[in-house]
Amino acid sequence: MLENTNATAAVVESGSMGRVAYARIAPNEDLVQSIEKLCLAEGFKNAFVRGALGSLVDACLGTAGEQPRRIKGPAVEIVSLAGEVRTAEDGSVCASLSGVVADIQGNVYGGPFVAGSNPICMTFEVTLEEWLPDDANL
């Protein structure tokens, strides 16, 4: 563990990249939960989002406040998507995804996607890359 001058700890993890999975997510499936299911199906304990293309019926992004921001569609376009999936000690997976979306008027919003609140519009393509941390990190 490394410490900076502000006494905040940073964790550096070493490892290597593994397999790559490409998937098409069907309409009305949730973005976050579908990526978690994909990792479970492929046996990825940890993964990074490497690419994505598609739109959502409506979007729901987390904010610094208590209430998430809801962006009404139809067809809220995902401009960018980044994130990772991690497996907890109990075997459950949790995707942390953030991105930028544009509504039908062209307004742009960004933030973390709220699980269970981002249904896919038509289809959504995503590429995941498996992350294999070194044994010393476990």
Accessible surface in RSA format (square Angstrom, percent):
REM  Atomic radii and reference values for relative SASA: ProtOr
REM  Chains: A
REM  Algorithm: Lee & Richards
REM  Probe-radius: 1.40
REM  Slices: 20
REM RES _ NUM      All-atoms   Total-Side   Main-Chain    Non-polar    All polar
REM                ABS   REL    ABS   REL    ABS   REL    ABS   REL    ABS   REL
RES MET A   1   174.84  90.5  98.80  65.4  76.04 181.1  94.48  80.3  80.36 106.5
RES LEU A   2   115.82  64.5 113.52  81.2   2.30   5.8 115.69  81.2   0.13   0.3
RES GLU A   3   137.09  78.7 102.04  77.2  35.05  83.5  28.52  55.2 108.57  88.6
RES ASN A   4    82.29  56.8  65.01  62.8  17.29  41.6  40.77  98.1  41.53  40.1
RES THR A   5   145.59 103.5 107.54 109.0  38.05  90.7  93.37 125.4  52.22  78.9
RES ASN A   6   120.03  82.8  95.36  92.2  24.67  59.4  23.59  56.8  96.43  93.2
RES ALA A   7    86.53  79.6  57.79  89.2  28.75  65.4  60.73  85.5  25.80  68.3
RES THR A   8    82.13  58.4  77.77  78.8   4.36  10.4  58.03  77.9  24.10  36.4
RES ALA A   9    56.28  51.8  31.31  48.3  24.97  56.8  31.37  44.2  24.91  66.0
RES ALA A  10    54.12  49.8  48.44  74.7   5.69  12.9  54.12  76.2   0.00   0.0
RES VAL A  11   121.21  79.8  90.29  81.7  30.92  74.5  90.32  78.5  30.89  83.8
RES VAL A  12   105.86  69.7  82.71  74.9  23.15  55.8  85.61  74.4  20.25  54.9
RES GLU A  13    58.65  33.7  36.10  27.3  22.54  53.7  17.80  34.4  40.85  33.4
RES SER A  14    60.23  50.9  54.90  73.3   5.33  12.3  43.55  92.7  16.68  23.4
RES GLY A  15    28.48  35.1   0.00   N/A  28.48  35.1   0.53   1.5  27.95  62.6
RES SER A  16    62.10  52.5  56.64  75.6   5.45  12.6  43.21  92.0  18.89  26.5
RES MET A  17    72.41  37.5  48.42  32.0  24.00  57.1  41.78  35.5  30.63  40.6
RES GLY A  18    26.15  32.2   0.00   N/A  26.15  32.2  12.27  33.7  13.88  31.1
RES ARG A  19   123.90  52.0 114.84  58.5   9.07  21.6  78.74 107.6  45.16  27.4
RES VAL A  20    95.27  62.7  64.25  58.2  31.02  74.7  64.25  55.8  31.02  84.1
RES ALA A  21     9.46   8.7   4.46   6.9   5.00  11.4   9.46  13.3   0.00   0.0
RES TYR A  22   138.13  64.5 108.81  61.9  29.33  76.3  92.85  69.8  45.28  55.8
RES ALA A  23    20.32  18.7  15.08  23.3   5.24  11.9  20.32  28.6   0.00   0.0
RES ARG A  24   157.52  66.1 127.23  64.9  30.28  72.1  36.75  50.2 120.76  73.2
RES ILE A  25    13.09   7.4   9.68   7.2   3.41   8.2  13.09   9.4   0.00   0.0
RES ALA A  26    53.27  49.0  47.37  73.1   5.90  13.4  50.35  70.9   2.92   7.7
RES PRO A  27    59.85  43.6  49.56  45.2  10.29  37.4  49.56  40.9  10.29  63.9
RES ASN A  28   114.54  79.0  92.98  89.8  21.56  51.9  27.65  66.5  86.89  84.0
RES GLU A  29    73.86  42.4  71.95  54.4   1.90   4.5  13.48  26.1  60.38  49.3
RES ASP A  30    16.55  11.6  10.61  10.6   5.94  14.0  10.78  25.4   5.76   5.7
RES LEU A  31     0.00   0.0   0.00   0.0   0.00   0.0   0.00   0.0   0.00   0.0
RES VAL A  32     2.26   1.5   2.26   2.0   0.00   0.0   2.26   2.0   0.00   0.0
RES GLN A  33    76.12  42.6  75.73  55.3   0.40   0.9  15.26  32.5  60.87  46.2
RES SER A  34    12.25  10.3   8.17  10.9   4.08   9.4   6.42  13.7   5.83   8.2
RES ILE A  35     0.00   0.0   0.00   0.0   0.00   0.0   0.00   0.0   0.00   0.0
RES GLU A  36    30.51  17.5  30.51  23.1   0.00   0.0   3.97   7.7  26.55  21.7
RES LYS A  37   121.99  59.5 118.28  72.6   3.71   8.8  80.36  72.3  41.63  44.3
RES LEU A  38    26.69  14.9  22.05  15.8   4.64  11.7  26.22  18.4   0.47   1.3
RES CYS A  39     0.00   0.0   0.00   0.0   0.00   0.0   0.00   0.0   0.00   0.0
RES LEU A  40   106.62  59.4  86.02  61.5  20.60  51.8  88.15  61.9  18.47  49.7
RES ALA A  41    86.03  79.1  42.71  65.9  43.32  98.5  55.29  77.9  30.74  81.4
RES GLU A  42    72.04  41.4  62.70  47.4   9.34  22.2   5.36  10.4  66.68  54.4
RES GLY A  43    48.06  59.3   0.00   N/A  48.06  59.3  33.84  92.9  14.23  31.9
RES PHE A  44     4.54   2.3   1.20   0.7   3.33   8.7   1.41   0.9   3.13   9.0
RES LYS A  45   146.18  71.3 143.87  88.3   2.31   5.5  91.12  82.0  55.05  58.6
RES ASN A  46    15.86  10.9  15.70  15.2   0.15   0.4   0.53   1.3  15.33  14.8
RES ALA A  47     1.35   1.2   0.00   0.0   1.35   3.1   0.02   0.0   1.33   3.5
RES PHE A  48    52.74  26.4  52.59  32.6   0.15   0.4  52.74  32.0   0.00   0.0
RES VAL A  49    12.84   8.4   0.13   0.1  12.71  30.6   0.13   0.1  12.71  34.5
RES ARG A  50   130.41  54.8  94.64  48.2  35.77  85.2  35.92  49.1  94.49  57.3
RES GLY A  51    28.06  34.6   0.00   N/A  28.06  34.6  28.01  76.9   0.05   0.1
RES ALA A  52    39.10  35.9   1.12   1.7  37.97  86.4   3.62   5.1  35.47  94.0
RES LEU A  53   127.88  71.2 127.20  91.0   0.67   1.7 127.76  89.7   0.12   0.3
RES GLY A  54    13.19  16.3   0.00   N/A  13.19  16.3  12.35  33.9   0.83   1.9
RES SER A  55    11.94  10.1  11.58  15.5   0.36   0.8   1.30   2.8  10.63  14.9
RES LEU A  56     0.00   0.0   0.00   0.0   0.00   0.0   0.00   0.0   0.00   0.0
RES VAL A  57    45.86  30.2  45.86  41.5   0.00   0.0  45.86  39.8   0.00   0.0
RES ASP A  58    44.39  31.1  44.39  44.2   0.00   0.0  13.26  31.2  31.12  31.0
RES ALA A  59     1.42   1.3   0.00   0.0   1.42   3.2   0.06   0.1   1.36   3.6
RES CYS A  60     0.83   0.6   0.83   0.9   0.00   0.0   0.79   2.0   0.04   0.0
RES LEU A  61     1.24   0.7   1.24   0.9   0.00   0.0   1.24   0.9   0.00   0.0
RES GLY A  62    18.00  22.2   0.00   N/A  18.00  22.2  14.07  38.6   3.92   8.8
RES THR A  63    61.64  43.8  29.43  29.8  32.21  76.8  38.37  51.5  23.27  35.2
RES ALA A  64   122.07 112.2  70.38 108.6  51.69 117.6  83.03 116.9  39.04 103.4
RES GLY A  65    53.54  66.0   0.00   N/A  53.54  66.0  37.68 103.4  15.86  35.5
RES GLU A  66   171.92  98.7 136.15 103.0  35.77  85.2  58.26 112.7 113.66  92.8
RES GLN A  67   140.83  78.8 132.19  96.6   8.64  20.6  57.65 122.7  83.18  63.1
RES PRO A  68    43.85  32.0  30.05  27.4  13.80  50.2  31.17  25.7  12.68  78.8
RES ARG A  69   115.99  48.7 109.07  55.6   6.92  16.5  19.61  26.8  96.39  58.4
RES ARG A  70   146.51  61.5 120.49  61.4  26.02  62.0  46.08  63.0 100.43  60.9
RES ILE A  71     6.43   3.7   3.20   2.4   3.23   7.8   6.34   4.6   0.09   0.3
RES LYS A  72   142.42  69.5 133.44  81.9   8.99  21.4  91.74  82.6  50.69  54.0
RES GLY A  73    16.76  20.7   0.00   N/A  16.76  20.7   1.20   3.3  15.56  34.8
RES PRO A  74    93.74  68.3  91.21  83.1   2.53   9.2  92.45  76.3   1.29   8.0
RES ALA A  75    38.50  35.4  34.53  53.3   3.97   9.0  34.53  48.6   3.97  10.5
RES VAL A  76     0.00   0.0   0.00   0.0   0.00   0.0   0.00   0.0   0.00   0.0
RES GLU A  77    87.74  50.4  87.74  66.4   0.00   0.0  42.51  82.2  45.23  36.9
RES ILE A  78    16.60   9.4   1.78   1.3  14.82  35.7   1.78   1.3  14.82  40.2
RES VAL A  79    95.47  62.8  62.59  56.7  32.88  79.2  68.81  59.8  26.66  72.3
RES SER A  80    56.15  47.4  48.36  64.5   7.78  17.9  44.70  95.2  11.45  16.0
RES LEU A  81    21.33  11.9   0.00   0.0  21.33  53.6   0.55   0.4  20.79  55.9
RES ALA A  82    62.37  57.3  61.07  94.2   1.29   2.9  61.64  86.8   0.73   1.9
RES GLY A  83    22.57  27.8   0.00   N/A  22.57  27.8  15.66  43.0   6.91  15.5
RES GLU A  84    57.46  33.0  57.38  43.4   0.08   0.2  12.73  24.6  44.74  36.5
RES VAL A  85     0.46   0.3   0.27   0.2   0.19   0.5   0.27   0.2   0.19   0.5
RES ARG A  86    85.30  35.8  83.79  42.7   1.51   3.6  45.08  61.6  40.22  24.4
RES THR A  87    43.53  31.0  19.00  19.3  24.54  58.5  18.42  24.7  25.11  38.0
RES ALA A  88    53.94  49.6  37.63  58.1  16.31  37.1  48.43  68.2   5.51  14.6
RES GLU A  89   192.72 110.6 148.79 112.6  43.93 104.6  71.06 137.4 121.66  99.3
RES ASP A  90   121.08  84.8  77.20  76.8  43.88 103.8  51.29 120.7  69.79  69.6
RES GLY A  91    41.12  50.7   0.00   N/A  41.12  50.7  29.08  79.8  12.04  27.0
RES SER A  92    59.57  50.3  49.08  65.5  10.48  24.2  44.82  95.4  14.74  20.7
RES VAL A  93    20.54  13.5   5.48   5.0  15.06  36.3   5.48   4.8  15.06  40.8
RES CYS A  94    79.02  59.8  76.42  85.2   2.60   6.1  29.25  74.1  49.77  53.7
RES ALA A  95    10.47   9.6   0.00   0.0  10.47  23.8   0.00   0.0  10.47  27.7
RES SER A  96    69.62  58.8  59.07  78.8  10.54  24.3  36.62  78.0  33.00  46.2
RES LEU A  97     3.78   2.1   0.00   0.0   3.78   9.5   0.00   0.0   3.78  10.2
RES SER A  98    53.97  45.6  52.72  70.4   1.25   2.9  30.06  64.0  23.90  33.5
RES GLY A  99     9.11  11.2   0.00   N/A   9.11  11.2   6.74  18.5   2.37   5.3
RES VAL A 100    49.23  32.4  49.23  44.6   0.00   0.0  49.23  42.8   0.00   0.0
RES VAL A 101     0.00   0.0   0.00   0.0   0.00   0.0   0.00   0.0   0.00   0.0
RES ALA A 102    17.83  16.4  17.47  27.0   0.36   0.8  17.47  24.6   0.36   1.0
RES ASP A 103    16.69  11.7   8.80   8.8   7.89  18.7   1.46   3.4  15.24  15.2
RES ILE A 104   102.65  58.4  64.22  47.8  38.43  92.6  71.80  51.7  30.86  83.7
RES GLN A 105   132.65  74.2  95.46  69.8  37.19  88.5  56.32 119.9  76.32  57.9
RES GLY A 106    49.56  61.1   0.00   N/A  49.56  61.1  30.23  83.0  19.33  43.3
RES ASN A 107    73.61  50.8  68.23  65.9   5.39  13.0  14.34  34.5  59.27  57.3
RES VAL A 108    97.37  64.1  69.07  62.5  28.30  68.2  69.07  60.0  28.30  76.7
RES TYR A 109    55.23  25.8  49.47  28.1   5.76  15.0  30.19  22.7  25.04  30.9
RES GLY A 110    44.96  55.4   0.00   N/A  44.96  55.4  15.73  43.2  29.23  65.5
RES GLY A 111    19.79  24.4   0.00   N/A  19.79  24.4  15.64  42.9   4.15   9.3
RES PRO A 112    69.76  50.8  69.70  63.5   0.06   0.2  69.70  57.5   0.06   0.4
RES PHE A 113    13.52   6.8   0.00   0.0  13.52  35.2   0.12   0.1  13.40  38.3
RES VAL A 114    48.08  31.6  43.29  39.2   4.79  11.5  48.08  41.8   0.00   0.0
RES ALA A 115    56.22  51.7  36.59  56.5  19.63  44.7  36.59  51.5  19.63  52.0
RES GLY A 116    46.78  57.7   0.00   N/A  46.78  57.7  13.68  37.5  33.09  74.1
RES SER A 117    30.26  25.6  18.51  24.7  11.75  27.1   8.75  18.6  21.51  30.1
RES ASN A 118     0.28   0.2   0.00   0.0   0.28   0.7   0.00   0.0   0.28   0.3
RES PRO A 119    39.09  28.5  38.90  35.5   0.19   0.7  38.99  32.2   0.09   0.6
RES ILE A 120     0.00   0.0   0.00   0.0   0.00   0.0   0.00   0.0   0.00   0.0
RES CYS A 121    26.05  19.7  18.81  21.0   7.23  17.0   0.06   0.2  25.99  28.0
RES MET A 122   138.87  71.9 138.60  91.7   0.27   0.7 111.37  94.7  27.50  36.4
RES THR A 123    56.05  39.9  50.97  51.7   5.08  12.1  31.71  42.6  24.34  36.8
RES PHE A 124     0.00   0.0   0.00   0.0   0.00   0.0   0.00   0.0   0.00   0.0
RES GLU A 125    26.71  15.3  26.31  19.9   0.39   0.9  13.23  25.6  13.48  11.0
RES VAL A 126     0.85   0.6   0.00   0.0   0.85   2.0   0.85   0.7   0.00   0.0
RES THR A 127    36.12  25.7  36.12  36.6   0.00   0.0  20.10  27.0  16.02  24.2
RES LEU A 128     0.00   0.0   0.00   0.0   0.00   0.0   0.00   0.0   0.00   0.0
RES GLU A 129    32.48  18.6  32.48  24.6   0.00   0.0   0.06   0.1  32.42  26.5
RES GLU A 130    13.35   7.7  13.35  10.1   0.00   0.0   0.22   0.4  13.12  10.7
RES TRP A 131    32.00  12.8  30.61  14.8   1.40   3.3  30.43  16.2   1.57   2.5
RES LEU A 132    79.71  44.4  77.07  55.1   2.65   6.7  77.69  54.6   2.03   5.5
RES PRO A 133    23.41  17.1  11.69  10.7  11.72  42.6  11.69   9.7  11.72  72.8
RES ASP A 134    64.69  45.3  58.95  58.7   5.74  13.6  19.69  46.3  45.00  44.9
RES ASP A 135   123.10  86.2 107.44 106.9  15.66  37.0  37.46  88.2  85.64  85.4
RES ALA A 136   102.72  94.4  59.19  91.4  43.52  99.0  72.72 102.4  30.00  79.5
RES ASN A 137    54.80  37.8  20.09  19.4  34.70  83.6  10.03  24.1  44.76  43.3
RES LEU A 138   156.11  86.9  93.17  66.7  62.94 158.2 121.00  85.0  35.11  94.5
END  Absolute sums over single chains surface
CHAIN  1 A     8092.7       6094.6       1998.1       4559.2       3533.5
END  Absolute sums over all chains
TOTAL          8092.7       6094.6       1998.1       4559.2       3533.5
